[in-house]
Amino acid sequence: MTMKFKDHIESPDDKIEKFIMNLDGKIEYLKTQFNLYFTGELRIPPESEREDLEKMVRDILFSPHKSSRAKLLIQNLASKFSLYNNMWKKRLNEIESGVSPLTRKPRAYDEKEEPAPVEIPEETFDISLNREDSFDKFYDKYNQLMKKDAGDETQKEKIINSLKTKLIGQNLIDARVSLAIDKGKIKLKIKK
């Protein structure tokens, strides 16, 4: 980052554009360095590089002798740098103030507070492909566990047909089916 824009003020527009592209590459490199720091892979933030780059962007922004194209490229570059610079400063302030996850120590596994699971006993039904009423009883219990009303006929057909498909897939006509709730989801077990 020892390049200075002042060496290129009297140069043609193509040299100015190359200098702008070089600065854009330095912004991308600095972005990578800050990302490495924020993920904990670098121990020290690249502050001196950021300050050097900030000076270079300021120098090129306030320099005379620019074409319209160069002015547009410089404005885009300055906006990009400003966006990243503000983000980096904000994250650094969060780390210093202790708000950032980088400064928090992970708690031990046994310190985690997890809600106690609500134990709902397993319900078991005898189901037969020859008895349609056995599927109605199963669906009624399913709705009780899910705390739903039994009014939706398409949902009822879908669930019952799904169960019938599983029975046929396992070559079962009669089976014992158990229902239980585990972590908010219905668990279904089919036994011979």
LUMBA-715599 format. One line per field, with one value per residue: residue number from 1; x, z, y of N, C-alpha, C, O in turn. Coordinates in steps of 0.1 Angstrom, whole numbers. Example, Ala and Ser with C-alpha at 12.3 -4.5 7.8 and 13.67 -1.06 7.14 Angstrom:
2
sedren c(1_2)
n_u c(132_128)
n_w c(78_71)
n_v c(-57_-22)
ca_u c(123_137)
ca_w c(78_71)
ca_v c(-45_-11)
c_u c(132_129)
c_w c(78_79)
c_v c(-33_0)
o_u c(142_134)
o_w c(85_80)
o_v c(-33_11)
This chain:
192
sedren c(1_2_3_4_5_6_7_8_9_10_11_12_13_14_15_16_17_18_19_20_21_22_23_24_25_26_27_28_29_30_31_32_33_34_35_36_37_38_39_40_41_42_43_44_45_46_47_48_49_50_51_52_53_54_55_56_57_58_59_60_61_62_63_64_65_66_67_68_69_70_71_72_73_74_75_76_77_78_79_80_81_82_83_84_85_86_87_88_89_90_91_92_93_94_95_96_97_98_99_100_101_102_103_104_105_106_107_108_109_110_111_112_113_114_115_116_117_118_119_120_121_122_123_124_125_126_127_128_129_130_131_132_133_134_135_136_137_138_139_140_141_142_143_144_145_146_147_148_149_150_151_152_153_154_155_156_157_158_159_160_161_162_163_164_165_166_167_168_169_170_171_172_173_174_175_176_177_178_179_180_181_182_183_184_185_186_187_188_189_190_191_192)
n_u c(8_20_17_10_-14_-8_14_3_-13_-9_-10_-23_-58_-61_-41_-50_-74_-63_-51_-73_-86_-66_-68_-94_-90_-74_-92_-109_-91_-86_-111_-112_-92_-104_-126_-114_-103_-127_-137_-120_-96_-75_-54_-51_-67_-67_-60_-41_-37_-63_-65_-45_-56_-79_-69_-58_-81_-94_-75_-76_-103_-105_-88_-77_-82_-98_-115_-149_-156_-136_-143_-168_-160_-144_-162_-179_-160_-153_-178_-181_-159_-166_-189_-180_-160_-175_-190_-169_-159_-181_-184_-159_-163_-184_-171_-152_-169_-181_-203_-202_-202_-177_-164_-178_-177_-181_-207_-206_-217_-234_-244_-263_-296_-323_-356_-377_-387_-421_-438_-457_-478_-474_-497_-514_-527_-548_-549_-565_-566_-589_-608_-624_-632_-611_-591_-604_-605_-578_-572_-587_-574_-549_-555_-561_-536_-522_-536_-557_-587_-611_-622_-612_-615_-599_-573_-576_-581_-556_-538_-547_-546_-519_-510_-522_-508_-482_-487_-494_-470_-454_-464_-486_-517_-530_-521_-502_-502_-484_-486_-470_-457_-428_-405_-423_-432_-452_-447_-447_-451_-450_-460_-459)
n_w c(0_-6_-28_-42_-51_-60_-76_-100_-109_-131_-151_-180_-186_-186_-169_-145_-143_-140_-116_-100_-103_-91_-64_-59_-59_-36_-17_-18_-9_17_27_28_47_70_72_79_103_118_119_136_127_123_146_151_141_107_109_104_76_68_75_58_33_35_34_8_-7_0_-10_-38_-42_-38_-56_-84_-120_-135_-156_-168_-168_-151_-127_-122_-117_-95_-76_-73_-63_-39_-26_-22_-6_16_25_33_52_72_81_90_111_128_135_148_170_182_191_208_228_238_227_205_191_190_214_233_255_249_264_286_278_297_309_293_289_284_274_292_278_268_279_261_262_243_219_208_181_166_132_102_68_59_75_76_96_115_106_108_136_141_128_143_168_159_152_178_191_175_180_164_146_133_109_82_54_31_42_60_42_29_49_58_34_31_52_45_22_32_47_27_12_30_28_45_60_83_111_139_150_162_178_186_201_193_199_189_166_149_156_139_142_127_133_130)
n_v c(-12_12_28_59_82_108_106_100_120_138_119_101_92_64_55_65_50_24_28_32_7_-9_1_-8_-36_-37_-30_-52_-72_-62_-65_-93_-98_-86_-102_-126_-119_-114_-139_-151_-161_-144_-127_-100_-70_-57_-28_-8_-11_-5_22_33_27_42_68_68_66_89_108_103_109_137_148_168_172_152_130_125_98_88_102_90_63_67_77_54_37_50_49_22_16_32_19_-7_2_15_-8_-24_-8_-7_-34_-38_-20_-33_-57_-46_-35_-58_-69_-85_-118_-129_-122_-134_-162_-196_-215_-242_-275_-287_-265_-254_-243_-261_-266_-288_-318_-324_-350_-372_-398_-428_-437_-466_-484_-509_-516_-522_-531_-540_-529_-500_-482_-484_-468_-443_-440_-439_-415_-396_-397_-388_-361_-352_-353_-335_-313_-303_-295_-318_-312_-309_-326_-333_-333_-354_-376_-376_-382_-407_-422_-421_-436_-461_-466_-470_-494_-512_-511_-524_-549_-555_-564_-563_-544_-531_-499_-472_-440_-410_-379_-363_-339_-319_-331_-356_-390_-420_-454_-485_-518_-553)
ca_u c(0_29_14_4_-21_-2_24_-4_-22_-7_-10_-35_-69_-59_-33_-59_-83_-56_-49_-86_-87_-57_-75_-105_-84_-69_-105_-113_-81_-88_-124_-109_-85_-113_-134_-105_-102_-140_-140_-111_-84_-64_-55_-51_-74_-58_-63_-32_-40_-75_-62_-37_-65_-88_-61_-57_-94_-96_-67_-81_-116_-104_-78_-82_-79_-104_-125_-162_-155_-128_-151_-178_-153_-139_-174_-182_-149_-155_-190_-178_-150_-173_-198_-172_-154_-185_-193_-158_-158_-192_-180_-148_-169_-191_-161_-146_-179_-185_-216_-200_-201_-163_-160_-185_-172_-191_-210_-204_-229_-244_-250_-274_-309_-332_-369_-379_-397_-434_-439_-471_-477_-476_-510_-513_-540_-549_-554_-567_-570_-603_-618_-622_-634_-599_-584_-611_-601_-564_-572_-592_-563_-539_-559_-560_-522_-518_-545_-564_-601_-612_-631_-606_-616_-588_-562_-579_-578_-542_-531_-552_-540_-504_-508_-525_-496_-471_-491_-493_-456_-447_-472_-493_-531_-533_-509_-503_-496_-483_-485_-464_-451_-414_-400_-433_-436_-458_-439_-455_-444_-459_-455_-468)
ca_w c(0_-6_-40_-40_-63_-64_-86_-112_-112_-145_-161_-188_-179_-185_-157_-134_-142_-135_-102_-93_-102_-80_-51_-58_-55_-22_-9_-17_-1_30_31_31_59_81_74_86_117_125_121_146_121_125_160_151_129_98_111_97_62_65_75_46_22_36_30_-6_-13_2_-19_-52_-43_-38_-66_-96_-133_-137_-167_-163_-165_-139_-116_-119_-111_-82_-68_-70_-54_-26_-20_-18_6_27_30_40_63_82_86_98_123_136_141_158_182_189_197_220_238_243_221_194_195_192_227_243_257_248_276_286_274_308_314_284_295_274_281_294_268_273_276_258_261_230_216_199_175_156_120_92_55_57_84_74_109_123_101_114_150_141_124_154_177_153_154_192_194_168_185_153_144_124_98_69_48_22_50_65_32_26_60_58_22_33_61_37_13_40_50_14_9_38_26_57_59_97_118_151_147_174_175_197_196_196_195_181_154_151_152_136_141_122_137_126)
ca_v c(0_23_35_72_87_120_103_97_131_143_108_99_86_50_52_67_39_13_31_29_-8_-13_4_-18_-49_-35_-30_-67_-78_-58_-72_-107_-97_-83_-114_-136_-114_-115_-153_-156_-167_-134_-122_-85_-65_-50_-14_2_-12_2_36_36_27_53_80_68_68_103_115_103_115_151_152_175_167_139_129_121_84_86_107_80_52_71_78_40_31_57_44_8_16_37_9_-16_8_16_-21_-29_0_-11_-47_-36_-14_-44_-65_-39_-33_-71_-74_-94_-132_-132_-119_-143_-175_-206_-221_-257_-282_-289_-252_-250_-244_-266_-269_-302_-323_-328_-365_-376_-413_-434_-444_-477_-488_-520_-511_-533_-526_-545_-522_-485_-475_-484_-456_-432_-439_-434_-400_-388_-396_-380_-347_-349_-351_-323_-302_-298_-299_-329_-308_-309_-339_-336_-336_-367_-385_-376_-389_-421_-428_-422_-448_-473_-468_-476_-507_-520_-512_-534_-562_-558_-561_-559_-539_-523_-486_-463_-425_-402_-366_-361_-325_-312_-338_-369_-401_-431_-467_-496_-531_-565)
c_u c(9_26_7_-3_-14_8_17_-13_-21_-8_-23_-46_-68_-51_-42_-69_-76_-53_-62_-89_-78_-63_-86_-100_-79_-81_-109_-104_-83_-101_-121_-101_-94_-122_-126_-104_-115_-143_-130_-98_-72_-66_-56_-58_-65_-61_-54_-34_-53_-73_-55_-47_-75_-81_-60_-70_-97_-88_-72_-95_-115_-93_-84_-79_-85_-114_-138_-162_-148_-136_-162_-172_-149_-151_-179_-172_-151_-167_-188_-169_-158_-183_-191_-165_-163_-189_-181_-157_-169_-189_-169_-153_-177_-182_-155_-156_-184_-198_-214_-198_-186_-158_-167_-178_-183_-194_-208_-217_-239_-250_-262_-287_-319_-345_-371_-390_-410_-436_-454_-470_-480_-489_-508_-527_-538_-556_-555_-571_-584_-613_-615_-624_-621_-590_-591_-607_-586_-564_-577_-581_-552_-542_-558_-545_-517_-526_-551_-579_-601_-620_-625_-605_-604_-575_-564_-576_-563_-535_-535_-546_-525_-502_-511_-514_-485_-474_-489_-478_-448_-455_-479_-508_-535_-520_-512_-495_-496_-480_-479_-459_-437_-409_-410_-437_-442_-448_-448_-447_-454_-453_-465_-477)
c_w c(0_-19_-36_-52_-68_-75_-100_-116_-126_-155_-169_-181_-177_-173_-145_-132_-136_-120_-94_-92_-92_-66_-49_-53_-40_-13_-7_-8_14_36_35_45_71_83_82_101_125_127_131_140_122_139_161_139_120_98_103_82_59_65_63_34_23_32_14_-13_-12_-8_-33_-53_-44_-48_-78_-109_-136_-148_-161_-160_-152_-126_-112_-112_-97_-72_-64_-60_-40_-18_-14_-6_18_34_39_53_74_89_95_111_133_143_151_171_190_197_210_231_244_237_211_199_196_206_237_243_256_261_275_283_285_313_305_291_283_281_282_284_275_269_273_255_247_229_206_194_166_144_110_79_52_66_83_87_117_118_106_128_150_138_135_165_172_155_169_196_187_172_173_153_133_111_84_63_39_30_56_55_29_37_60_46_24_42_54_28_20_44_38_10_18_38_39_55_73_103_131_148_160_170_188_192_202_191_186_169_157_147_150_135_137_126_132_137)
c_v c(13_32_48_77_100_118_102_109_136_132_108_92_71_46_55_56_27_15_28_14_-14_-11_-5_-31_-48_-36_-45_-74_-75_-64_-86_-107_-95_-95_-125_-132_-117_-130_-159_-161_-157_-129_-107_-80_-57_-34_-5_1_-4_17_41_37_39_66_80_71_83_112_115_109_131_156_159_167_153_140_125_106_81_91_96_68_55_72_64_34_37_52_30_8_21_27_-1_-10_10_3_-26_-21_-4_-25_-46_-30_-25_-53_-59_-37_-47_-76_-85_-109_-136_-131_-128_-156_-185_-212_-236_-263_-284_-276_-248_-253_-249_-269_-284_-307_-327_-342_-367_-391_-417_-440_-455_-481_-501_-515_-522_-526_-530_-537_-507_-477_-475_-472_-443_-429_-434_-419_-392_-386_-387_-365_-343_-345_-338_-311_-295_-302_-309_-325_-309_-323_-343_-340_-351_-378_-387_-384_-404_-428_-430_-435_-461_-476_-475_-491_-516_-521_-522_-548_-565_-555_-556_-555_-532_-510_-478_-449_-419_-389_-366_-348_-318_-319_-351_-380_-413_-443_-477_-509_-541_-569)
o_u c(5_32_-1_3_-15_10_23_-21_-31_-6_-33_-43_-73_-53_-40_-71_-82_-54_-61_-93_-82_-62_-88_-107_-80_-80_-113_-108_-83_-102_-126_-104_-93_-125_-132_-104_-115_-151_-131_-90_-61_-77_-62_-56_-55_-65_-59_-33_-54_-79_-57_-46_-79_-88_-62_-70_-103_-93_-73_-98_-123_-89_-96_-74_-78_-122_-139_-168_-152_-135_-163_-177_-149_-150_-182_-176_-150_-167_-192_-172_-156_-184_-195_-165_-159_-190_-184_-155_-166_-191_-169_-149_-176_-185_-154_-152_-192_-203_-223_-194_-183_-149_-162_-174_-194_-185_-209_-228_-251_-259_-269_-290_-322_-345_-367_-400_-410_-436_-463_-462_-488_-493_-502_-536_-527_-567_-546_-580_-591_-625_-605_-617_-619_-583_-584_-604_-583_-556_-572_-579_-546_-534_-555_-543_-509_-523_-551_-582_-593_-624_-633_-597_-600_-568_-554_-570_-558_-526_-526_-541_-520_-492_-504_-510_-478_-465_-483_-474_-438_-452_-480_-512_-543_-510_-523_-483_-505_-473_-483_-456_-435_-408_-406_-446_-438_-443_-457_-437_-465_-441_-477_-485)
o_w c(6_-20_-27_-63_-80_-83_-110_-125_-133_-167_-166_-170_-167_-166_-135_-121_-128_-112_-83_-82_-85_-58_-37_-45_-33_-2_4_-1_23_47_45_53_82_94_90_110_136_136_135_148_121_144_170_128_125_87_97_75_48_57_58_26_12_25_8_-23_-21_-13_-40_-64_-51_-47_-82_-108_-138_-149_-149_-149_-144_-116_-100_-102_-88_-61_-52_-51_-30_-6_-3_4_29_46_50_64_86_101_106_122_145_155_161_182_202_208_220_243_253_242_209_210_203_210_249_233_261_269_264_285_283_321_309_298_274_292_273_282_285_257_282_247_239_238_196_202_161_144_109_79_43_64_88_89_126_127_109_132_159_144_137_170_180_158_172_203_193_168_172_160_124_104_74_67_38_26_57_58_26_33_62_47_19_39_55_26_15_43_39_6_13_46_43_49_74_101_133_145_167_161_199_180_214_178_176_161_167_136_159_128_142_123_130_135)
o_v c(23_43_48_75_102_127_102_107_138_135_115_86_66_36_48_51_19_6_22_9_-24_-20_-10_-38_-58_-41_-49_-83_-84_-68_-91_-116_-101_-99_-132_-140_-121_-133_-171_-167_-162_-127_-101_-84_-51_-29_5_11_2_24_52_46_44_75_91_78_89_121_126_115_137_168_156_156_143_150_121_103_73_84_94_63_47_68_61_27_30_50_26_1_16_26_-4_-16_7_2_-31_-27_-6_-26_-53_-34_-25_-57_-65_-38_-47_-86_-93_-111_-146_-138_-129_-162_-183_-215_-242_-257_-282_-277_-239_-263_-241_-275_-292_-300_-333_-345_-366_-396_-411_-448_-453_-482_-503_-510_-531_-517_-525_-539_-502_-467_-466_-466_-433_-418_-425_-412_-381_-375_-379_-357_-331_-335_-331_-300_-283_-312_-310_-334_-309_-332_-354_-348_-358_-388_-398_-392_-412_-439_-440_-442_-471_-488_-484_-499_-527_-532_-527_-557_-577_-545_-547_-561_-528_-510_-477_-446_-422_-388_-368_-347_-312_-313_-358_-379_-415_-444_-478_-512_-539_-578)
